[in-house]
C-alpha cells in the first residue's frame, strides 16, 4: 500500500474504531515519514541512515473529558487495544468543557497542502555532494582539524481527520546540507563553526546544480575568525545580533503570547494586547502561505485554517496564539496554535552594514546557553561574537553574558536588516539594539 | 525475528561489527491543571534498529515493522556503510549476559491505573495552595514509561533489559502586588509505581513553594568576574557541561574536544575525582547494560586531579584500544548509539560549605539551575542559575535569580580551589540533548571556583 493510501485508511480505521467504542468526538492524525541521512567526515563516509516511520495520534473528546494516545504500530489489533486502554483512562479524568474540536467555521476545508519535490535523488548523488563539499577545504588550511558535511532529506505525509468532518492532508519534502569545520585555536582550543542550507527542493542544497557547494569553505572562514577570543570589559554596548541567531531573542516573546503561558499567567505579555511592547521599528508578521519556505502550512495540528496575521505592528502587540482549548479557557476567539512562518519586514542591510553604523558594540554571532523567565521577562544569555569599534569588527569575544528584560530589550531595537535567512520558519533578519548590558571582565 | 540471518545480512558487504536493538516501550502521562486532573496520554512505540560498523563509520537503519522482509531490507540498507562484495565476519554464537537488576519494579506501571495516580497529584496541588496565599496556578505532570530492550550483536552478545522511568514535575505561579513569579521542582527515578508516596509529594510541594516565594525577594545580580560557590546537588550540571561532554570519546576520537590531548595529565588539583556512574540503584541515569551490550559501570574520568578515562562507546573504545565503558546510549531504536553520560558527579572533598562561603569576600552562591550548554572545542560552558545569594565578606546576603554563568571548561576546573564534604546526587528530571534526548543525573559536593563570569546588571 502506498503511503498516501495507508494514511487515509489508518486514519479512517482509528476514527471509526474510536467512535464504535464510544469515544464521542475524536480527532485523528496519521503521519508517514521517509528519511535519509549521510555524513562525511573529512574524506570518508562516516554515517548513512535510512528510515520509514509512521505514527498515529488520536485525541478523544469523550463525555466532556479529554485524553490522547499515540502509537507507531500499524496493526489494527494493536490500535484497537490502545484505544481501549486510552478510553478507559479518559473516563477517569475530571471533565473539562474547554476541550472541543475546532469549530467548523474556522477549520481548513481546502485542497491538500502540497510542497513536495516529485522525484527521488540517488544515494550516489547525495554522496558526491557531500564529498565535494568537504573537499572544498581539505588540504587548504593547516589549522583545519576536521570538516563534517551532513546531508538529510525527508518526505512527510500527514492526514488529519475528525468526527465532525474535518479531512485535510499535506505532503512536503525537505532537503538540508550543513558543513562544520573545527580548527586549531590558541592553546588546546578547537573553535568550530558551521554553514547550513535547506529547502523543499533538492536544488536548495545544490543537488542538480553542478556547482560544488562552498558551505565548508564558509564554515572554515567563520571558524578561523573565532580563534583567540577574549572577554572585554563589562558595560553597555550596542548589540548587532546576526540573522542566524536572532530568533533566540524572539523565542521568549512568542512563548509569552502563547495560550499555555497566558492561561497559566506565566507570561510577561499578559494583559498587553493592543499595547506598545516594542520599539516602533518592530513589525512581526505570521505569513503561513508563502509557499516554498519552511513554516508554510494551510492548517495547524488541530485542523484550524492558517491566516496571515500581524503579530506586532510598529511595536504594538496585535494578537495572541490561541488554540481552541486555550481560547475557550481565556474566553477569547481562537487564532492559531502557534506561529507558522514569521517575518520581520521593513529593514535594510545585513549584519555587517548594521555593525558598520556602530561606534562601540558587540556583534553577536552565537548564543551559548541562557534562559528567560517567562513570567517576568528577565533573561540572561551567554554570547560569542566580535567587538565592534568605529564601525569595524576588531576581535573575537567569548565568555560574555548578555542580560536584561525582554520588554526593555525590544524597546531598544534600533533597526532591522533585510537579510533574513530563508531556510528557517522564523525568518528574522539581523537586528541592532542600543544600550544592552554585557558582563565580561 | 531471525537474529542470525539479520546479522549476516548486515555484514554482507564486509562490515566489522553489527548489532540489533529491539525496543518496545509504553508511556503514560497525566496532567493536573487548574485544580483538576483533566488530561491523560498513552503512547506505545517500538521497532528494531540495525547498525553496521566499518572502522569508525556507521550504517544505520530502523524499521517499525515486524515483517521479515522489512527487517531484512533494513539490514541490507545498514550494510552499505561497507563497500565490499562479501562478508569478512561471521556472527559468533550467542551468549546471554547475566546482568544485575538496578531498577527492580515492585509495582509495574502497566498495572497502575490513572485512578491510583490521580490522588497524588491532587495532594500535591492542595499542599501547594495551602502553603502560601500568593499561589495562583499549579501544573503537575506525572509521566511513566517502561521500555523492554532486546539486544544482539555479531560478537555473540545477547541481553535483555526492562527499564522503568518515572518523573513528576510541578510548576507553581505566585502573584504579589501585581508581580508574578514561577518556579518548578521535579523528581525522577528508574522505578515502578512505588515511586509515588507521600514523602515525595511533600518534598516537591515544599520545594515548589519555597523556590517560587524566594524569587520575590531576589533580583538579577551585578555582572562580572567573581568567585562562585556552587551548592551541593544540582551544581553537578557544571560537571556535565564543563567537562563531561568534552570527555565523550566521539569528540576526542575526532580531535574536536578541548581535552583531546589531556589523557593522563593533571587537569585540576589533587583530591578531585569525577565519575560517571551507571550503577546507582534506581537513579535516573542508572543502567544494567548500555545500548550496545556493555554492562554499566562506574567510570573514573578524573582521579585525584588526573584525567584517567574518557567515556567510550564501542567505536571509540576500539579506536583507542581500550575497553568500552558502558556509555554507548541512544534515545530509542531510531537512533544509533553515541557516548553519553549517566550519573555524573564529583566525589567528596574535605571542606565544609560554611568554610567555602566564609573564604569569599565578594562573590556568588548558587543553588538551583535550569539548563546548561557547552561548546566542545572552545570549551566555553554555561549554566542558568534560577536562584542563589550574593556572598559579601564571607556571608550570604542578597538573594539573586535568573542569571547565566559562563566559563571555560579546563580553566574552571583549574580554578576549583575548594571541595566540600557534602556530595549530593540531584534527582530532578535532567535530560541531555546531545543530538538525541537521554535521561541523566548529576551531583556534586559544594565547590568553590575562584573566578567565573556572572551575567547580570551593571
Interface residues (C-beta under 8 A of the other chain):
Chain A: X41 X44 X45 X46 X47 X48 X49 X50 X51 X52 X53 X54 X65 X66 X67 X68 X69 X70 X71 X72 X73 X74 X78 X82 X85 X86 X88 X89 X90 X92 X93 X94 X95 X96 X99 X123 X145 X146 X182 X185 X188 X189 X190 X191 X192 X226 X229 X231 X234 X235 X236 X264 X265 X266 X270 X329 X368 X369 X370 X371 X373 X374 X375 X376 X378 X379 X380 X381 X382 X384 X398 X399 X400 X401 X402 X403 X404 X437 X438 X439 X440 X441
Chain B: X28 X30 X33 X34 X36 X37 X38 X39 X40 X41 X42 X43 X44 X45 X46 X47 X55 X56 X57 X58 X59 X60 X61 X62 X63 X64 X65 X74 X77 X78 X80 X81 X113 X114 X115 X118 X136 X137 X139 X171 X173 X175 X179 X180 X181 X182 X220 X223 X224 X225 X241 X254 X255 X256 X257 X258 X259 X260 X261 X262 X334 X336 X370 X371 X372 X373 X375 X376 X377 X378 X379 X380 X381 X382 X383 X384 X401 X402 X403 X404 X405 X406 X407 X408 X410 X453 X454 X455 X456 X457 X458
